[in-house]
């Protein structure tokens, strides 16, 4: 968990330092949002299914003995 938090912290630091990278990331997020709106409601259904499948996989993996 600490490793994941550290990776998010480093990514946030890079975004704070580099305005060009920050602009690029926000542009891609904006383009993804517009693409979701263009193909809605099917795209929202697909994103919901992907999140549900990911959650099911995560719960299944954490329940396995190590």
Buried (B, 14 or more C-beta within 10 A) or exposed (E): EEEEEEEEEEEEEEBEEEEEEEEEBEEEEEEEEEEBEEEEEEBEEEEEEEEEEEEEEEEEEEEEEE
